[in-house]
């Protein structure tokens, strides 16, 4: 014969299960919001997705990261591939904690600007991928 579970045992088990179901899940950790960690994430994403992938929109350019900034504004530059000393075509920089992002330069007036803005925001928030 099977033993019958008594109400004394079933009731506490149901209560524990109900409490476990009501527990809130711990949210995933947020990406560090300081200027340097934010720009490091953006530089990694830009390098992988815009340049190393062979993206045609960025084929004639090169990435020039300037993350070690004494001004408190780490930044990345996009410059002509064959003329890296020339004026940057895109500057993405961050300042403060939480980081305040700014992107400017001639590329922000071109059709690719919407994509740049979307990618930068995603990488700044901790997103990965292209």
N, CA, C and O atoms as a printed pandas DataFrame, in Angstrom:
     atom_number atom_name residue_name chain_id  residue_number  x_coord  y_coord  z_coord
0              1         N          UNK        A               1    0.816   -1.178    0.000
1              2        CA          UNK        A               1    0.000    0.000    0.000
2              3         C          UNK        A               1    0.865    1.249    0.000
3              4         O          UNK        A               1    1.921    1.277    0.633
4              5         N          UNK        A               2    0.427    2.273   -0.701
5              6        CA          UNK        A               2    1.163    3.522   -0.748
6              7         C          UNK        A               2    0.793    4.385    0.447
7              8         O          UNK        A               2   -0.371    4.471    0.837
8              9         N          UNK        A               3    1.799    5.016    1.013
9             10        CA          UNK        A               3    1.466    5.914    2.113
10            11         C          UNK        A               3    0.745    7.157    1.580
11            12         O          UNK        A               3    1.085    7.674    0.516
12            13         N          UNK        A               4   -0.215    7.609    2.304
13            14        CA          UNK        A               4   -0.980    8.788    1.930
14            15         C          UNK        A               4   -0.301    9.994    2.565
15            16         O          UNK        A               4   -0.015    9.993    3.762
16            17         N          UNK        A               5   -0.039   11.037    1.750
17            18        CA          UNK        A               5    0.568   12.248    2.278
18            19         C          UNK        A               5   -0.464   12.997    3.106
19            20         O          UNK        A               5   -1.576   13.260    2.648
20            21         N          UNK        A               6   -0.097   13.318    4.271
21            22        CA          UNK        A               6   -1.042   14.019    5.137
22            23         C          UNK        A               6   -1.050   15.499    4.805
23            24         O          UNK        A               6   -0.123   16.026    4.190
24            25         N          UNK        A               7   -2.117   16.154    5.226
25            26        CA          UNK        A               7   -2.264   17.589    5.010
26            27         C          UNK        A               7   -1.154   18.347    5.715
27            28         O          UNK        A               7   -0.781   19.436    5.278
28            29         N          UNK        A               8   -0.616   17.794    6.804
29            30        CA          UNK        A               8    0.454   18.452    7.544
30            31         C          UNK        A               8    1.722   18.553    6.691
31            32         O          UNK        A               8    2.505   19.487    6.864
32            33         N          UNK        A               9    1.929   17.628    5.797
33            34        CA          UNK        A               9    3.112   17.645    4.947
34            35         C          UNK        A               9    2.858   18.380    3.634
35            36         O          UNK        A               9    3.739   19.086    3.145
36            37         N          UNK        A              10    1.680   18.226    3.063
37            38        CA          UNK        A              10    1.373   18.817    1.769
38            39         C          UNK        A              10    1.247   20.333    1.872
39            40         O          UNK        A              10    1.754   21.051    1.010
40            41         N          UNK        A              11    0.585   20.827    2.904
41            42        CA          UNK        A              11    0.356   22.259    3.035
42            43         C          UNK        A              11    1.662   23.054    3.080
43            44         O          UNK        A              11    1.765   24.048    2.361
44            45         N          UNK        A              12    2.672   22.676    3.884
45            46        CA          UNK        A              12    3.930   23.432    3.867
46            47         C          UNK        A              12    4.638   23.358    2.508
47            48         O          UNK        A              12    5.252   24.337    2.084
48            49         N          UNK        A              13    4.560   22.215    1.824
49            50        CA          UNK        A              13    5.197   22.108    0.512
50            51         C          UNK        A              13    4.541   23.049   -0.497
51            52         O          UNK        A              13    5.233   23.673   -1.302
52            53         N          UNK        A              14    3.224   23.153   -0.459
53            54        CA          UNK        A              14    2.518   24.046   -1.356
54            55         C          UNK        A              14    2.888   25.500   -1.044
55            56         O          UNK        A              14    3.075   26.304   -1.957
56            57         N          UNK        A              15    2.991   25.832    0.241
57            58        CA          UNK        A              15    3.345   27.196    0.638
58            59         C          UNK        A              15    4.744   27.556    0.156
59            60         O          UNK        A              15    4.959   28.662   -0.341
60            61         N          UNK        A              16    5.697   26.638    0.296
61            62        CA          UNK        A              16    7.066   26.888   -0.157
62            63         C          UNK        A              16    7.096   27.061   -1.674
63            64         O          UNK        A              16    7.786   27.946   -2.181
64            65         N          UNK        A              17    6.366   26.237   -2.391
65            66        CA          UNK        A              17    6.328   26.347   -3.849
66            67         C          UNK        A              17    5.716   27.677   -4.275
67            68         O          UNK        A              17    6.190   28.303   -5.222
68            69         N          UNK        A              18    4.671   28.108   -3.584
69            70        CA          UNK        A              18    4.038   29.384   -3.912
70            71         C          UNK        A              18    4.990   30.549   -3.649
71            72         O          UNK        A              18    5.055   31.486   -4.446
72            73         N          UNK        A              19    5.723   30.499   -2.545
73            74        CA          UNK        A              19    6.679   31.561   -2.242
74            75         C          UNK        A              19    7.803   31.595   -3.275
75            76         O          UNK        A              19    8.230   32.669   -3.699
76            77         N          UNK        A              20    8.273   30.439   -3.670
77            78        CA          UNK        A              20    9.344   30.383   -4.671
78            79         C          UNK        A              20    8.874   30.980   -5.996
79            80         O          UNK        A              20    9.656   31.630   -6.690
80            81         N          UNK        A              21    7.639   30.772   -6.346
81            82        CA          UNK        A              21    7.103   31.308   -7.600
82            83         C          UNK        A              21    6.968   32.823   -7.545
83            84         O          UNK        A              21    7.012   33.483   -8.583
84            85         N          UNK        A              22    6.803   33.386   -6.352
85            86        CA          UNK        A              22    6.623   34.825   -6.202
86            87         C          UNK        A              22    7.944   35.591   -6.125
87            88         O          UNK        A              22    7.949   36.819   -6.208
88            89         N          UNK        A              23    9.041   34.895   -5.970
89            90        CA          UNK        A              23   10.324   35.560   -5.835
90            91         C          UNK        A              23   10.670   36.282   -7.138
91            92         O          UNK        A              23   10.471   35.752   -8.231
92            93         N          UNK        A              24   11.184   37.486   -7.000
93            94        CA          UNK        A              24   11.630   38.201   -8.195
94            95         C          UNK        A              24   13.010   37.708   -8.561
95            96         O          UNK        A              24   13.834   37.396   -7.700
96            97         N          UNK        A              25   13.237   37.645   -9.833
97            98        CA          UNK        A              25   14.541   37.213  -10.302
98            99         C          UNK        A              25   15.503   38.382  -10.242
99           100         O          UNK        A              25   15.124   39.526  -10.490
100          101         N          UNK        A              26   16.736   38.091   -9.914
101          102        CA          UNK        A              26   17.758   39.122   -9.874
102          103         C          UNK        A              26   18.055   39.551  -11.306
103          104         O          UNK        A              26   18.340   38.710  -12.159
104          105         N          UNK        A              27   17.990   40.863  -11.577
105          106        CA          UNK        A              27   18.264   41.292  -12.946
106          107         C          UNK        A              27   19.731   41.044  -13.282
107          108         O          UNK        A              27   20.582   41.031  -12.392
108          109         N          UNK        A              28   20.026   40.848  -14.562
109          110        CA          UNK        A              28   21.418   40.647  -14.930
110          111         C          UNK        A              28   22.219   41.903  -14.610
111          112         O          UNK        A              28   21.676   43.007  -14.639
112          113         N          UNK        A              29   23.493   41.746  -14.307
113          114        CA          UNK        A              29   24.294   42.922  -13.972
114          115         C          UNK        A              29   24.366   43.867  -15.166
115          116         O          UNK        A              29   24.492   43.437  -16.313
116          117         N          UNK        A              30   24.285   45.147  -14.877
117          118        CA          UNK        A              30   24.378   46.145  -15.930
118          119         C          UNK        A              30   25.842   46.377  -16.262
119          120         O          UNK        A              30   26.733   46.167  -15.439
120          121         N          UNK        A              31   26.060   46.811  -17.477
121          122        CA          UNK        A              31   27.415   47.138  -17.890
122          123         C          UNK        A              31   27.898   48.347  -17.103
123          124         O          UNK        A              31   27.113   49.236  -16.775
124          125         N          UNK        A              32   29.196   48.376  -16.801
125          126        CA          UNK        A              32   29.776   49.511  -16.097
126          127         C          UNK        A              32   29.521   50.763  -16.913
127          128         O          UNK        A              32   29.836   50.806  -18.102
128          129         N          UNK        A              33   28.952   51.781  -16.286
129          130        CA          UNK        A              33   28.523   52.972  -17.006
130          131         C          UNK        A              33   29.527   54.087  -17.076
131          132         O          UNK        A              33   29.196   55.165  -17.570
132          133         N          UNK        A              34   30.773   53.881  -16.594
133          134        CA          UNK        A              34   31.784   54.919  -16.660
134          135         C          UNK        A              34   32.239   55.166  -18.091
135          136         O          UNK        A              34   32.029   54.333  -18.973
136          137         N          UNK        A              35   32.862   56.314  -18.312
137          138        CA          UNK        A              35   33.284   56.703  -19.658
138          139         C          UNK        A              35   34.268   55.706  -20.265
139          140         O          UNK        A              35   34.080   55.286  -21.407
140          141         N          UNK        A              36   35.309   55.318  -19.534
141          142        CA          UNK        A              36   36.315   54.429  -20.107
142          143         C          UNK        A              36   35.759   53.041  -20.427
143          144         O          UNK        A              36   35.944   52.570  -21.549
144          145         N          UNK        A              37   35.075   52.355  -19.474
145          146        CA          UNK        A              37   34.525   51.045  -19.836
146          147         C          UNK        A              37   33.516   51.116  -20.984
147          148         O          UNK        A              37   33.442   50.201  -21.804
148          149         N          UNK        A              38   32.751   52.188  -21.041
149          150        CA          UNK        A              38   31.786   52.358  -22.128
150          151         C          UNK        A              38   32.508   52.481  -23.462
151          152         O          UNK        A              38   32.127   51.838  -24.441
152          153         N          UNK        A              39   33.546   53.305  -23.502
153          154        CA          UNK        A              39   34.272   53.485  -24.757
154          155         C          UNK        A              39   35.069   52.242  -25.134
155          156         O          UNK        A              39   35.286   51.988  -26.319
156          157         N          UNK        A              40   35.506   51.469  -24.155
157          158        CA          UNK        A              40   36.186   50.210  -24.466
158          159         C          UNK        A              40   35.229   49.255  -25.174
159          160         O          UNK        A              40   35.597   48.615  -26.160
160          161         N          UNK        A              41   33.985   49.162  -24.661
161          162        CA          UNK        A              41   32.985   48.304  -25.303
162          163         C          UNK        A              41   32.677   48.784  -26.720
163          164         O          UNK        A              41   32.563   47.980  -27.645
164          165         N          UNK        A              42   32.544   50.099  -26.881
165          166        CA          UNK        A              42   32.243   50.661  -28.202
166          167         C          UNK        A              42   33.402   50.400  -29.166
167          168         O          UNK        A              42   33.176   50.044  -30.322
168          169         N          UNK        A              43   34.638   50.574  -28.699
169          170        CA          UNK        A              43   35.800   50.341  -29.560
170          171         C          UNK        A              43   35.869   48.885  -30.012
171          172         O          UNK        A              43   36.156   48.605  -31.176
172          173         N          UNK        A              44   35.606   47.958  -29.089
173          174        CA          UNK        A              44   35.625   46.538  -29.452
174          175         C          UNK        A              44   34.539   46.216  -30.475
175          176         O          UNK        A              44   34.784   45.502  -31.448
176          177         N          UNK        A              45   33.345   46.743  -30.248
177          178        CA          UNK        A              45   32.246   46.502  -31.183
178          179         C          UNK        A              45   32.513   47.113  -32.542
179          180         O          UNK        A              45   32.296   46.468  -33.568
180          181         N          UNK        A              46   32.985   48.356  -32.560
181          182        CA          UNK        A              46   33.267   49.020  -33.830
182          183         C          UNK        A              46   34.356   48.288  -34.594
183          184         O          UNK        A              46   34.241   48.093  -35.804
184          185         N          UNK        A              47   35.406   47.882  -33.904
185          186        CA          UNK        A              47   36.498   47.179  -34.567
186          187         C          UNK        A              47   36.004   45.871  -35.186
187          188         O          UNK        A              47   36.310   45.573  -36.340
188          189         N          UNK        A              48   35.245   45.099  -34.423
189          190        CA          UNK        A              48   34.770   43.805  -34.913
190          191         C          UNK        A              48   33.720   43.956  -36.015
191          192         O          UNK        A              48   33.795   43.277  -37.039
192          193         N          UNK        A              49   32.757   44.831  -35.813
193          194        CA          UNK        A              49   31.607   44.900  -36.721
194          195         C          UNK        A              49   31.811   45.816  -37.923
195          196         O          UNK        A              49   31.290   45.541  -39.004
196          197         N          UNK        A              50   32.546   46.879  -37.750
197          198        CA          UNK        A              50   32.709   47.814  -38.848
198          199         C          UNK        A              50   33.959   47.529  -39.683
199          200         O          UNK        A              50   33.941   47.671  -40.906
200          201         N          UNK        A              51   35.044   47.126  -39.014
201          202        CA          UNK        A              51   36.321   47.034  -39.717
202          203         C          UNK        A              51   36.764   45.600  -39.992
203          204         O          UNK        A              51   37.030   45.261  -41.145
204          205         N          UNK        A              52   36.849   44.771  -38.999
205          206        CA          UNK        A              52   37.321   43.400  -39.211
206          207         C          UNK        A              52   36.343   42.567  -40.026
207          208         O          UNK        A              52   36.741   41.594  -40.666
208          209         N          UNK        A              53   35.084   42.936  -40.008
209          210        CA          UNK        A              53   34.080   42.177  -40.766
210          211         C          UNK        A              53   34.129   42.485  -42.265
211          212         O          UNK        A              53   33.523   41.775  -43.068
212          213         N          UNK        A              54   34.854   43.550  -42.639
213          214        CA          UNK        A              54   34.911   43.941  -44.045
214          215         C          UNK        A              54   33.674   44.679  -44.508
215          216         O          UNK        A              54   33.362   44.686  -45.699
216          217         N          UNK        A              55   32.971   45.297  -43.584
217          218        CA          UNK        A              55   31.756   46.043  -43.909
218          219         C          UNK        A              55   32.058   47.084  -44.994
219          220         O          UNK        A              55   32.952   47.911  -44.820
220          221         N          UNK        A              56   31.321   47.051  -46.112
221          222        CA          UNK        A              56   31.593   47.991  -47.205
222          223         C          UNK        A              56   31.439   49.464  -46.813
223          224         O          UNK        A              56   32.120   50.318  -47.380
224          225         N          UNK        A              57   30.573   49.773  -45.871
225          226        CA          UNK        A              57   30.374   51.165  -45.454
226          227         C          UNK        A              57   31.611   51.747  -44.774
227          228         O          UNK        A              57   31.775   52.965  -44.714
228          229         N          UNK        A              58   32.487   50.870  -44.259
229          230        CA          UNK        A              58   33.666   51.329  -43.524
230          231         C          UNK        A              58   34.976   50.863  -44.177
231          232         O          UNK        A              58   36.050   51.001  -43.590
232          233         N          UNK        A              59   34.879   50.314  -45.384
233          234        CA          UNK        A              59   36.051   49.716  -46.042
234          235         C          UNK        A              59   37.184   50.713  -46.278
235          236         O          UNK        A              59   38.353   50.335  -46.191
236          237         N          UNK        A              60   36.877   51.951  -46.569
237          238        CA          UNK        A              60   37.934   52.924  -46.863
238          239         C          UNK        A              60   38.397   53.703  -45.631
239          240         O          UNK        A              60   39.098   54.709  -45.745
240          241         N          UNK        A              61   37.993   53.222  -44.449
241          242        CA          UNK        A              61   38.357   53.909  -43.206
242          243         C          UNK        A              61   39.137   52.986  -42.276
243          244         O          UNK        A              61   39.263   51.786  -42.515
244          245         N          UNK        A              62   39.645   53.575  -41.230
245          246        CA          UNK        A              62   40.366   52.816  -40.208
246          247         C          UNK        A              62   39.975   53.385  -38.839
247          248         O          UNK        A              62   39.632   54.559  -38.706
248          249         N          UNK        A              63   40.038   52.521  -37.843
249          250        CA          UNK        A              63   39.711   52.905  -36.460
250          251         C          UNK        A              63   40.972   53.384  -35.770
251          252         O          UNK        A              63   42.031   52.765  -35.875
252          253         N          UNK        A              64   40.843   54.495  -35.061
253          254        CA          UNK        A              64   41.954   55.030  -34.281
254          255         C          UNK        A              64   41.452   55.285  -32.857
255          256         O          UNK        A              64   40.945   56.369  -32.570
256          257         N          UNK        A              65   41.586   54.299  -31.962
257          258        CA          UNK        A              65   41.110   54.495  -30.595
258          259         C          UNK        A              65   42.054   55.397  -29.801
259          260         O          UNK        A              65   43.275   55.289  -29.910
260          261         N          UNK        A              66   41.481   56.262  -29.023
261          262        CA          UNK        A              66   42.227   57.123  -28.100
262          263         C          UNK        A              66   41.569   56.983  -26.729
263          264         O          UNK        A              66   40.924   57.907  -26.233
264          265         N          UNK        A              67   41.748   55.815  -26.132
265          266        CA          UNK        A              67   41.061   55.513  -24.872
266          267         C          UNK        A              67   41.804   56.046  -23.655
267          268         O          UNK        A              67   41.184   56.319  -22.627
268          269         N          UNK        A              68   43.111   56.196  -23.752
269          270        CA          UNK        A              68   43.893   56.740  -22.630
270          271         C          UNK        A              68   43.885   58.254  -22.718
271          272         O          UNK        A              68   44.806   58.867  -23.259
272          273         N          UNK        A              69   42.846   58.837  -22.184
273          274        CA          UNK        A              69   42.661   60.282  -22.288
274          275         C          UNK        A              69   42.900   60.935  -20.934
275          276         O          UNK        A              69   42.353   60.510  -19.917
276          277         N          UNK        A              70   43.714   61.960  -20.940
277          278        CA          UNK        A              70   43.950   62.702  -19.703
278          279         C          UNK        A              70   42.883   63.767  -19.488
279          280         O          UNK        A              70   42.850   64.402  -18.434
280          281         N          UNK        A              71   42.022   63.967  -20.458
281          282        CA          UNK        A              71   40.950   64.949  -20.336
282          283         C          UNK        A              71   39.692   64.341  -19.728
283          284         O          UNK        A              71   38.732   65.057  -19.441
284          285         N          UNK        A              72   39.690   63.021  -19.530
285          286        CA          UNK        A              72   38.492   62.364  -19.016
286          287         C          UNK        A              72   37.474   62.075  -20.096
287          288         O          UNK        A              72   36.324   61.751  -19.799
288          289         N          UNK        A              73   37.892   62.190  -21.365
289          290        CA          UNK        A              73   37.005   61.937  -22.499
290          291         C          UNK        A              73   37.638   60.901  -23.436
291          292         O          UNK        A              73   38.164   61.262  -24.489
292          293         N          UNK        A              74   37.591   59.616  -23.060
293          294        CA          UNK        A              74   38.104   58.616  -23.990
294          295         C          UNK        A              74   37.271   58.637  -25.264
295          296         O          UNK        A              74   36.069   58.902  -25.233
296          297         N          UNK        A              75   37.933   58.350  -26.391
297          298        CA          UNK        A              75   37.210   58.436  -27.654
298          299         C          UNK        A              75   37.798   57.484  -28.680
299          300         O          UNK        A              75   38.907   56.971  -28.530
300          301         N          UNK        A              76   37.017   57.267  -29.724
301          302        CA          UNK        A              76   37.508   56.558  -30.899
302          303         C          UNK        A              76   37.335   57.484  -32.085
303          304         O          UNK        A              76   36.404   58.287  -32.135
304          305         N          UNK        A              77   38.233   57.361  -33.026
305          306        CA          UNK        A              77   38.185   58.148  -34.246
306          307         C          UNK        A              77   38.083   57.208  -35.433
307          308         O          UNK        A              77   38.640   56.110  -35.421
308          309         N          UNK        A              78   37.378   57.639  -36.440
309          310        CA          UNK        A              78   37.369   56.941  -37.717
310          311         C          UNK        A              78   38.039   57.895  -38.697
311          312         O          UNK        A              78   37.598   59.028  -38.892
312          313         N          UNK        A              79   39.129   57.402  -39.314
313          314        CA          UNK        A              79   39.940   58.220  -40.216
314          315         C          UNK        A              79   40.065   57.506  -41.560
315          316         O          UNK        A              79   39.738   56.325  -41.679
316          317         N          UNK        A              80   40.547   58.241  -42.578
317          318        CA          UNK        A              80   40.804   57.625  -43.880
318          319         C          UNK        A              80   41.854   56.531  -43.716
319          320         O          UNK        A              80   42.847   56.714  -43.012
320          321         N          UNK        A              81   41.632   55.415  -44.358
321          322        CA          UNK        A              81   42.547   54.266  -44.256
322          323         C          UNK        A              81   43.965   54.641  -44.686
323          324         O          UNK        A              81   44.929   54.284  -44.008
324          325         N          UNK        A              82   44.101   55.343  -45.782
325          326        CA          UNK        A              82   45.424   55.657  -46.317
326          327         C          UNK        A              82   45.984   56.979  -45.810
327          328         O          UNK        A              82   47.076   57.382  -46.213
328          329         N          UNK        A              83   45.261   57.650  -44.941
329          330        CA          UNK        A              83   45.696   58.950  -44.445
330          331         C          UNK        A              83   45.265   59.110  -42.977
331          332         O          UNK        A              83   44.457   59.980  -42.654
332          333         N          UNK        A              84   45.814   58.262  -42.098
333          334        CA          UNK        A              84   45.356   58.284  -40.702
334          335         C          UNK        A              84   45.662   59.581  -39.952
335          336         O          UNK        A              84   45.064   59.853  -38.911
336          337         N          UNK        A              85   46.585   60.376  -40.474
337          338        CA          UNK        A              85   46.926   61.627  -39.804
338          339         C          UNK        A              85   45.952   62.757  -40.155
339          340         O          UNK        A              85   46.000   63.833  -39.558
340          341         N          UNK        A              86   45.077   62.508  -41.118
341          342        CA          UNK        A              86   44.125   63.541  -41.528
342          343         C          UNK        A              86   43.035   63.717  -40.473
343          344         O          UNK        A              86   42.926   62.953  -39.514
344          345         N          UNK        A              87   42.252   64.739  -40.690
345          346        CA          UNK        A              87   41.157   65.062  -39.764
346          347         C          UNK        A              87   40.181   63.887  -39.678
347          348         O          UNK        A              87   39.833   63.300  -40.703
348          349         N          UNK        A              88   39.733   63.534  -38.459
349          350        CA          UNK        A              88   38.794   62.410  -38.315
350          351         C          UNK        A              88   37.469   62.673  -39.022
351          352         O          UNK        A              88   37.000   63.808  -39.100
352          353         N          UNK        A              89   36.887   61.607  -39.529
353          354        CA          UNK        A              89   35.585   61.686  -40.166
354          355         C          UNK        A              89   34.462   61.392  -39.178
355          356         O          UNK        A              89   33.307   61.754  -39.400
356          357         N          UNK        A              90   34.825   60.728  -38.084
357          358        CA          UNK        A              90   33.874   60.418  -37.017
358          359         C          UNK        A              90   34.616   60.414  -35.694
359          360         O          UNK        A              90   35.707   59.856  -35.582
360          361         N          UNK        A              91   34.021   61.035  -34.706
361          362        CA          UNK        A              91   34.534   61.000  -33.342
362          363         C          UNK        A              91   33.388   60.524  -32.456
363          364         O          UNK        A              91   32.291   61.081  -32.490
364          365         N          UNK        A              92   33.653   59.493  -31.667
365          366        CA          UNK        A              92   32.699   59.033  -30.664
366          367         C          UNK        A              92   33.432   59.132  -29.338
367          368         O          UNK        A              92   34.491   58.528  -29.164
368          369         N          UNK        A              93   32.876   59.888  -28.407
369          370        CA          UNK        A              93   33.535   60.070  -27.122
370          371         C          UNK        A              93   32.530   59.975  -25.985
371          372         O          UNK        A              93   31.326   60.151  -26.174
372          373         N          UNK        A              94   33.057   59.692  -24.799
373          374        CA          UNK        A              94   32.219   59.601  -23.602
374          375         C          UNK        A              94   32.881   60.406  -22.496
375          376         O          UNK        A              94   34.095   60.605  -22.480
376          377         N          UNK        A              95   32.041   60.863  -21.572
377          378        CA          UNK        A              95   32.538   61.643  -20.446
378          379         C          UNK        A              95   31.646   61.376  -19.242
379          380         O          UNK        A              95   30.423   61.314  -19.367
380          381         N          UNK        A              96   32.269   61.219  -18.070
381          382        CA          UNK        A              96   31.526   61.112  -16.821
382          383         C          UNK        A              96   31.095   59.702  -16.468
383          384         O          UNK        A              96   31.406   58.731  -17.158
384          385         N          UNK        A              97   30.356   59.630  -15.353
385          386        CA          UNK        A              97   29.819   58.361  -14.866
386          387         C          UNK        A              97   28.461   58.659  -14.251
387          388         O          UNK        A              97   28.416   59.231  -13.161
388          389         N          UNK        A              98   27.381   58.312  -14.874
389          390        CA          UNK        A              98   27.274   57.510  -16.083
390          391         C          UNK        A              98   27.773   58.292  -17.303
391          392         O          UNK        A              98   27.713   59.521  -17.352
392          393         N          UNK        A              99   28.257   57.546  -18.261
393          394        CA          UNK        A              99   28.862   58.146  -19.442
394          395         C          UNK        A              99   27.837   58.903  -20.272
395          396         O          UNK        A              99   26.727   58.431  -20.517
396          397         N          UNK        A             100   28.243   60.080  -20.693
397          398        CA          UNK        A             100   27.459   60.862  -21.650
398          399         C          UNK        A             100   28.179   60.733  -22.984
399          400         O          UNK        A             100   29.337   61.128  -23.114
400          401         N          UNK        A             101   27.494   60.183  -23.962
401          402        CA          UNK        A             101   28.085   59.924  -25.262
402          403         C          UNK        A             101   27.851   61.073  -26.227
403          404         O          UNK        A             101   26.827   61.755  -26.179
404          405         N          UNK        A             102   28.823   61.268  -27.102
405          406        CA          UNK        A             102   28.692   62.230  -28.187
406          407         C          UNK        A             102   29.329   61.617  -29.426
407          408         O          UNK        A             102   30.403   61.020  -29.349
408          409         N          UNK        A             103   28.672   61.766  -30.554
409          410        CA          UNK        A             103   29.217   61.322  -31.835
410          411         C          UNK        A             103   29.066   62.482  -32.804
411          412         O          UNK        A             103   27.981   63.041  -32.965
412          413         N          UNK        A             104   30.171   62.834  -33.444
413          414        CA          UNK        A             104   30.130   63.959  -34.370
414          415         C          UNK        A             104   31.197   63.796  -35.437
415          416         O          UNK        A             104   32.092   62.959  -35.324
416          417         N          UNK        A             105   31.085   64.606  -36.463
417          418        CA          UNK        A             105   31.999   64.565  -37.597
418          419         C          UNK        A             105   31.219   64.393  -38.882
419          420         O          UNK        A             105   30.009   64.166  -38.858
420          421         N          UNK        A             106   31.916   64.500  -40.010
421          422        CA          UNK        A             106   31.240   64.428  -41.313
422          423         C          UNK        A             106   30.418   63.159  -41.530
423          424         O          UNK        A             106   29.396   63.209  -42.214
424          425         N          UNK        A             107   30.833   62.032  -40.970
425          426        CA          UNK        A             107   30.068   60.791  -41.186
426          427         C          UNK        A             107   28.684   60.848  -40.557
427          428         O          UNK        A             107   27.793   60.100  -40.960
428          429         N          UNK        A             108   28.489   61.719  -39.577
429          430        CA          UNK        A             108   27.176   61.832  -38.937
430          431         C          UNK        A             108   26.193   62.625  -39.801
431          432         O          UNK        A             108   25.032   62.796  -39.429
432          433         N          UNK        A             109   26.664   63.108  -40.961
433          434        CA          UNK        A             109   25.776   63.772  -41.925
434          435         C          UNK        A             109   25.517   62.883  -43.128
435          436         O          UNK        A             109   24.866   63.302  -44.084
436          437         N          UNK        A             110   26.018   61.667  -43.085
437          438        CA          UNK        A             110   25.860   60.731  -44.192
438          439         C          UNK        A             110   24.783   59.699  -43.845
439          440         O          UNK        A             110   24.381   59.598  -42.686
440          441         N          UNK        A             111   24.312   58.933  -44.835
441          442        CA          UNK        A             111   23.279   57.928  -44.574
442          443         C          UNK        A             111   23.665   56.889  -43.516
443          444         O          UNK        A             111   22.787   56.324  -42.865
444          445         N          UNK        A             112   24.946   56.634  -43.338
445          446        CA          UNK        A             112   25.393   55.635  -42.368
446          447         C          UNK        A             112   25.242   56.128  -40.919
447          448         O          UNK        A             112   25.447   55.352  -39.986
448          449         N          UNK        A             113   24.891   57.389  -40.721
449          450        CA          UNK        A             113   24.827   57.957  -39.364
450          451         C          UNK        A             113   23.796   57.265  -38.474
451          452         O          UNK        A             113   24.041   57.084  -37.282
452          453         N          UNK        A             114   22.652   56.877  -39.030
453          454        CA          UNK        A             114   21.631   56.194  -38.218
454          455         C          UNK        A             114   22.165   54.866  -37.707
455          456         O          UNK        A             114   21.932   54.497  -36.556
456          457         N          UNK        A             115   22.874   54.157  -38.555
457          458        CA          UNK        A             115   23.460   52.885  -38.144
458          459         C          UNK        A             115   24.548   53.098  -37.088
459          460         O          UNK        A             115   24.628   52.344  -36.118
460          461         N          UNK        A             116   25.373   54.109  -37.272
461          462        CA          UNK        A             116   26.417   54.419  -36.288
462          463         C          UNK        A             116   25.771   54.662  -34.927
463          464         O          UNK        A             116   26.195   54.088  -33.924
464          465         N          UNK        A             117   24.753   55.506  -34.894
465          466        CA          UNK        A             117   24.083   55.839  -33.641
466          467         C          UNK        A             117   23.485   54.599  -32.980
467          468         O          UNK        A             117   23.617   54.419  -31.769
468          469         N          UNK        A             118   22.836   53.751  -33.758
469          470        CA          UNK        A             118   22.228   52.530  -33.222
470          471         C          UNK        A             118   23.283   51.591  -32.669
471          472         O          UNK        A             118   23.133   51.066  -31.565
472          473         N          UNK        A             119   24.348   51.376  -33.425
473          474        CA          UNK        A             119   25.419   50.485  -32.971
474          475         C          UNK        A             119   26.073   51.005  -31.702
475          476         O          UNK        A             119   26.286   50.246  -30.757
476          477         N          UNK        A             120   26.390   52.287  -31.675
477          478        CA          UNK        A             120   27.066   52.878  -30.512
478          479         C          UNK        A             120   26.196   52.752  -29.264
479          480         O          UNK        A             120   26.695   52.398  -28.196
480          481         N          UNK        A             121   24.917   53.034  -29.389
481          482        CA          UNK        A             121   24.011   52.915  -28.234
482          483         C          UNK        A             121   23.944   51.479  -27.724
483          484         O          UNK        A             121   23.967   51.244  -26.515
484          485         N          UNK        A             122   23.862   50.520  -28.644
485          486        CA          UNK        A             122   23.803   49.102  -28.258
486          487         C          UNK        A             122   25.072   48.682  -27.532
487          488         O          UNK        A             122   25.002   48.045  -26.482
488          489         N          UNK        A             123   26.225   49.030  -28.079
489          490        CA          UNK        A             123   27.498   48.641  -27.445
490          491         C          UNK        A             123   27.684   49.364  -26.116
491          492         O          UNK        A             123   28.210   48.780  -25.168
492          493         N          UNK        A             124   27.261   50.622  -26.030
493          494        CA          UNK        A             124   27.389   51.370  -24.774
494          495         C          UNK        A             124   26.566   50.723  -23.668
495          496         O          UNK        A             124   26.974   50.719  -22.507
496          497         N          UNK        A             125   25.409   50.175  -24.027
497          498        CA          UNK        A             125   24.527   49.542  -23.048
498          499         C          UNK        A             125   24.989   48.123  -22.678
499          500         O          UNK        A             125   24.388   47.479  -21.819
500          501         N          UNK        A             126   26.047   47.645  -23.324
501          502        CA          UNK        A             126   26.567   46.307  -23.001
502          503         C          UNK        A             126   26.188   45.261  -24.015
503          504         O          UNK        A             126   26.555   44.095  -23.869
504          505         N          UNK        A             127   25.451   45.657  -25.054
505          506        CA          UNK        A             127   25.064   44.706  -26.084
506          507         C          UNK        A             127   26.266   44.275  -26.920
507          508         O          UNK        A             127   27.256   44.994  -27.053
508          509         N          UNK        A             128   26.140   43.104  -27.461
509          510        CA          UNK        A             128   27.214   42.585  -28.310
510          511         C          UNK        A             128   26.643   42.291  -29.677
511          512         O          UNK        A             128   25.427   42.292  -29.865
512          513         N          UNK        A             129   27.493   42.047  -30.605
513          514        CA          UNK        A             129   27.031   41.702  -31.940
514          515         C          UNK        A             129   26.958   42.900  -32.855
515          516         O          UNK        A             129   27.156   44.047  -32.452
516          517         N          UNK        A             130   26.667   42.589  -34.097
517          518        CA          UNK        A             130   26.703   43.628  -35.124
518          519         C          UNK        A             130   25.326   44.040  -35.586
519          520         O          UNK        A             130   25.199   44.908  -36.450
